[in-house]
Amino acid sequence: MIIILNNVKLALHLLTLGALKMKRELLVKLKTVFGRDLIYPICNDSKLICELLNVKTLNDYQIRKLTALDYRLAFNQEDYDFNCQN
């Protein structure tokens, strides 16, 4: 989404209010493989980021950099819901 603002004061005001800052959410899945916690991409955006980084999972360093770019990780809730039916 591209917003063109002719008024510089208005643009600066919106930027300080956070109106132009877009939060992005990445849907990921946490899996434990051989005792290691690995974060796998689920949504198209997270898959694209992993493809750009040429990796299959995201590590701590990459997650810190993504959060610095205002990305937020959302873990797949259905993986953690247990259906105990007797």
CNS distance restraints for C-alpha pairs under 8 A (distance, minus, plus):
assign (resid   5 and name CA) (resid  10 and name CA) 7.61 0.50 0.50
assign (resid   5 and name CA) (resid  11 and name CA) 6.27 0.50 0.50
assign (resid   7 and name CA) (resid  11 and name CA) 6.33 0.50 0.50
assign (resid   8 and name CA) (resid  12 and name CA) 6.19 0.50 0.50
assign (resid   9 and name CA) (resid  13 and name CA) 6.10 0.50 0.50
assign (resid  10 and name CA) (resid  14 and name CA) 6.10 0.50 0.50
assign (resid  11 and name CA) (resid  15 and name CA) 6.08 0.50 0.50
assign (resid  12 and name CA) (resid  16 and name CA) 6.20 0.50 0.50
assign (resid  13 and name CA) (resid  17 and name CA) 6.30 0.50 0.50
assign (resid  14 and name CA) (resid  18 and name CA) 6.17 0.50 0.50
assign (resid  14 and name CA) (resid  19 and name CA) 5.20 0.50 0.50
assign (resid  14 and name CA) (resid  20 and name CA) 6.23 0.50 0.50
assign (resid  15 and name CA) (resid  19 and name CA) 5.90 0.50 0.50
assign (resid  15 and name CA) (resid  20 and name CA) 5.44 0.50 0.50
assign (resid  15 and name CA) (resid  21 and name CA) 6.88 0.50 0.50
assign (resid  22 and name CA) (resid  70 and name CA) 7.50 0.50 0.50
assign (resid  23 and name CA) (resid  70 and name CA) 5.59 0.50 0.50
assign (resid  23 and name CA) (resid  71 and name CA) 6.09 0.50 0.50
assign (resid  23 and name CA) (resid  72 and name CA) 7.32 0.50 0.50
assign (resid  24 and name CA) (resid  70 and name CA) 6.57 0.50 0.50
assign (resid  24 and name CA) (resid  71 and name CA) 4.79 0.50 0.50
assign (resid  24 and name CA) (resid  72 and name CA) 6.12 0.50 0.50
assign (resid  25 and name CA) (resid  71 and name CA) 5.64 0.50 0.50
assign (resid  25 and name CA) (resid  72 and name CA) 4.72 0.50 0.50
assign (resid  25 and name CA) (resid  73 and name CA) 5.81 0.50 0.50
assign (resid  25 and name CA) (resid  74 and name CA) 6.47 0.50 0.50
assign (resid  26 and name CA) (resid  41 and name CA) 7.79 0.50 0.50
assign (resid  26 and name CA) (resid  42 and name CA) 7.96 0.50 0.50
assign (resid  26 and name CA) (resid  43 and name CA) 6.58 0.50 0.50
assign (resid  26 and name CA) (resid  45 and name CA) 6.55 0.50 0.50
assign (resid  26 and name CA) (resid  46 and name CA) 5.51 0.50 0.50
assign (resid  26 and name CA) (resid  71 and name CA) 6.88 0.50 0.50
assign (resid  26 and name CA) (resid  72 and name CA) 6.06 0.50 0.50
assign (resid  26 and name CA) (resid  73 and name CA) 4.94 0.50 0.50
assign (resid  26 and name CA) (resid  74 and name CA) 5.83 0.50 0.50
assign (resid  27 and name CA) (resid  41 and name CA) 6.56 0.50 0.50
assign (resid  27 and name CA) (resid  42 and name CA) 5.50 0.50 0.50
assign (resid  27 and name CA) (resid  43 and name CA) 5.31 0.50 0.50
assign (resid  27 and name CA) (resid  46 and name CA) 6.79 0.50 0.50
assign (resid  27 and name CA) (resid  73 and name CA) 6.09 0.50 0.50
assign (resid  27 and name CA) (resid  74 and name CA) 4.80 0.50 0.50
assign (resid  27 and name CA) (resid  75 and name CA) 5.79 0.50 0.50
assign (resid  27 and name CA) (resid  76 and name CA) 6.49 0.50 0.50
assign (resid  28 and name CA) (resid  39 and name CA) 6.38 0.50 0.50
assign (resid  28 and name CA) (resid  40 and name CA) 5.53 0.50 0.50
assign (resid  28 and name CA) (resid  41 and name CA) 4.56 0.50 0.50
assign (resid  28 and name CA) (resid  42 and name CA) 5.05 0.50 0.50
assign (resid  28 and name CA) (resid  43 and name CA) 7.10 0.50 0.50
assign (resid  28 and name CA) (resid  46 and name CA) 7.25 0.50 0.50
assign (resid  28 and name CA) (resid  73 and name CA) 6.67 0.50 0.50
assign (resid  28 and name CA) (resid  74 and name CA) 6.11 0.50 0.50
assign (resid  28 and name CA) (resid  75 and name CA) 5.08 0.50 0.50
assign (resid  28 and name CA) (resid  76 and name CA) 6.14 0.50 0.50
assign (resid  29 and name CA) (resid  39 and name CA) 5.62 0.50 0.50
assign (resid  29 and name CA) (resid  40 and name CA) 5.07 0.50 0.50
assign (resid  29 and name CA) (resid  41 and name CA) 6.35 0.50 0.50
assign (resid  29 and name CA) (resid  42 and name CA) 6.62 0.50 0.50
assign (resid  29 and name CA) (resid  75 and name CA) 5.55 0.50 0.50
assign (resid  29 and name CA) (resid  76 and name CA) 5.55 0.50 0.50
assign (resid  29 and name CA) (resid  79 and name CA) 7.78 0.50 0.50
assign (resid  30 and name CA) (resid  37 and name CA) 6.58 0.50 0.50
assign (resid  30 and name CA) (resid  38 and name CA) 5.73 0.50 0.50
assign (resid  30 and name CA) (resid  39 and name CA) 4.70 0.50 0.50
assign (resid  30 and name CA) (resid  40 and name CA) 6.35 0.50 0.50
assign (resid  30 and name CA) (resid  75 and name CA) 7.11 0.50 0.50
assign (resid  31 and name CA) (resid  37 and name CA) 5.71 0.50 0.50
assign (resid  31 and name CA) (resid  38 and name CA) 5.30 0.50 0.50
assign (resid  31 and name CA) (resid  39 and name CA) 6.45 0.50 0.50
assign (resid  31 and name CA) (resid  40 and name CA) 7.44 0.50 0.50
assign (resid  32 and name CA) (resid  36 and name CA) 5.27 0.50 0.50
assign (resid  32 and name CA) (resid  37 and name CA) 4.43 0.50 0.50
assign (resid  32 and name CA) (resid  38 and name CA) 6.03 0.50 0.50
assign (resid  33 and name CA) (resid  37 and name CA) 6.47 0.50 0.50
assign (resid  33 and name CA) (resid  38 and name CA) 7.01 0.50 0.50
assign (resid  38 and name CA) (resid  57 and name CA) 6.32 0.50 0.50
assign (resid  38 and name CA) (resid  58 and name CA) 7.21 0.50 0.50
assign (resid  38 and name CA) (resid  59 and name CA) 7.49 0.50 0.50
assign (resid  39 and name CA) (resid  57 and name CA) 5.32 0.50 0.50
assign (resid  39 and name CA) (resid  58 and name CA) 5.47 0.50 0.50
assign (resid  39 and name CA) (resid  59 and name CA) 7.22 0.50 0.50
assign (resid  40 and name CA) (resid  56 and name CA) 6.82 0.50 0.50
assign (resid  40 and name CA) (resid  57 and name CA) 4.87 0.50 0.50
assign (resid  40 and name CA) (resid  58 and name CA) 6.70 0.50 0.50
assign (resid  41 and name CA) (resid  46 and name CA) 5.07 0.50 0.50
assign (resid  41 and name CA) (resid  47 and name CA) 5.24 0.50 0.50
assign (resid  41 and name CA) (resid  50 and name CA) 7.39 0.50 0.50
assign (resid  41 and name CA) (resid  56 and name CA) 7.79 0.50 0.50
assign (resid  41 and name CA) (resid  57 and name CA) 6.88 0.50 0.50
assign (resid  41 and name CA) (resid  58 and name CA) 7.88 0.50 0.50
assign (resid  42 and name CA) (resid  46 and name CA) 6.52 0.50 0.50
assign (resid  42 and name CA) (resid  47 and name CA) 6.55 0.50 0.50
assign (resid  43 and name CA) (resid  47 and name CA) 6.23 0.50 0.50
assign (resid  44 and name CA) (resid  48 and name CA) 6.03 0.50 0.50
assign (resid  45 and name CA) (resid  49 and name CA) 6.23 0.50 0.50
assign (resid  46 and name CA) (resid  50 and name CA) 6.24 0.50 0.50
assign (resid  47 and name CA) (resid  51 and name CA) 6.10 0.50 0.50
assign (resid  48 and name CA) (resid  52 and name CA) 6.15 0.50 0.50
assign (resid  49 and name CA) (resid  53 and name CA) 6.21 0.50 0.50
assign (resid  50 and name CA) (resid  54 and name CA) 5.88 0.50 0.50
assign (resid  50 and name CA) (resid  55 and name CA) 5.22 0.50 0.50
assign (resid  50 and name CA) (resid  56 and name CA) 6.01 0.50 0.50
assign (resid  50 and name CA) (resid  57 and name CA) 6.86 0.50 0.50
assign (resid  50 and name CA) (resid  58 and name CA) 7.08 0.50 0.50
assign (resid  51 and name CA) (resid  55 and name CA) 6.27 0.50 0.50
assign (resid  51 and name CA) (resid  56 and name CA) 7.51 0.50 0.50
assign (resid  58 and name CA) (resid  62 and name CA) 6.09 0.50 0.50
assign (resid  58 and name CA) (resid  63 and name CA) 6.58 0.50 0.50
assign (resid  59 and name CA) (resid  63 and name CA) 6.25 0.50 0.50
assign (resid  60 and name CA) (resid  64 and name CA) 6.19 0.50 0.50
assign (resid  61 and name CA) (resid  65 and name CA) 6.37 0.50 0.50
assign (resid  62 and name CA) (resid  66 and name CA) 6.14 0.50 0.50
assign (resid  63 and name CA) (resid  67 and name CA) 6.15 0.50 0.50
assign (resid  64 and name CA) (resid  68 and name CA) 6.24 0.50 0.50
assign (resid  65 and name CA) (resid  69 and name CA) 6.46 0.50 0.50
assign (resid  66 and name CA) (resid  70 and name CA) 6.59 0.50 0.50
assign (resid  66 and name CA) (resid  71 and name CA) 5.35 0.50 0.50
assign (resid  66 and name CA) (resid  72 and name CA) 7.70 0.50 0.50
assign (resid  67 and name CA) (resid  71 and name CA) 4.74 0.50 0.50
assign (resid  67 and name CA) (resid  72 and name CA) 6.02 0.50 0.50
assign (resid  76 and name CA) (resid  80 and name CA) 7.66 0.50 0.50
assign (resid  77 and name CA) (resid  81 and name CA) 6.59 0.50 0.50
